Amino acid sequence: MSKPLQTNVLLEVASLSMRLATEFVQPYSHPKSPQKFTQSQLLTILILKAYLKTTYRGVIEILDTSDQLKDRLDLKRLPHYSTLKYFADRSHVLEIADEMLAEIVKEFADDADEASIDSTGLETSSASAHFRARSGKTRKKYVKLSVCIVAGSMLPAGLVVSWGPHNDKREAPELLSKVRHVTQPKRLFADAGYDAEWIHMYCREDWDVKSWIPPAVRRADGSVGGEYRQQMTKRRLKKNGYGRRWLVESFMSGLKQTLGSALAARSESSLFTEAGLKVLAYALRR
């Protein structure tokens, strides 16, 4: 009984992707292009690739066996897998993903009063964390995915892809700037990794959003500096709904369970593109 459900989900993801992609990309990249496949079709195939956790060859093979998917994409023929790779490498896929996520939030987010930000790591190797622990190997570098989730619909309003590990505050300016252009929550939750007075000042004074972030105590006497950081007491955090920060963790967990935590690409740009497409594919599925 699960196979028809999976097929229906794929058809819904493909249909929504085609509709949204058409709004943000030109039919063809150049007037003199061969015009065998539209950019919306190629982008949607990349999204299906991310959703299905497969390769460029693999997604073409899946399309070849599904007349329904080909109909949804209006494909008269199938592109070569190298065409997909070329499109992913040369196109501004992450910028397009940002625009599509913004449209998804505007169209489907039913409650955007609260938002939560967090980051997670995606592996650049198929070896699991358990295997590395048993083998004594440590994870020196990984693709870091920072995301902001709006409450209610649990849809991503913005994402930033970078290399990890490093402090979460490094991605905060870009992530918050993206979210600011998409939605206007009343409260923003984040864990102590984002604790900084300048983040509170940006949210509360420039963006008019109440930020709630547990302070990381760095002074020997246990005190906390900063006008806003001093307000982040356990009582005030609880009173203002900080417990709902778990929504972003739930999103990250669902993303990895559904689409996997490992990336198949090899180059930096391809890894970052694949990570962004995972978030977009998961958002379309929701």
Secondary structure by P-SEA (a helix, b strand, c coil): caaaaaaaaaaaaaaaaaaaaaacccccccccccccccaaaaaaaaaaaaaacccaaaaaaaaaacaaaaaaacccccccaaaaaaaaaccaaaaaaaaaaaaaaacccccccbbbbbbbbbbcccccaaaaaaacccccbbbbbbbcccccccccccccccccccccccaaaaaaaaaaacccccbbbbccccccaaaaaaaccccccbbbbbbccccccccccccccccccaaaaaaacccccaaaaaaaaaaaaacccccccccaaaaaaaaaaaaaaaaaac
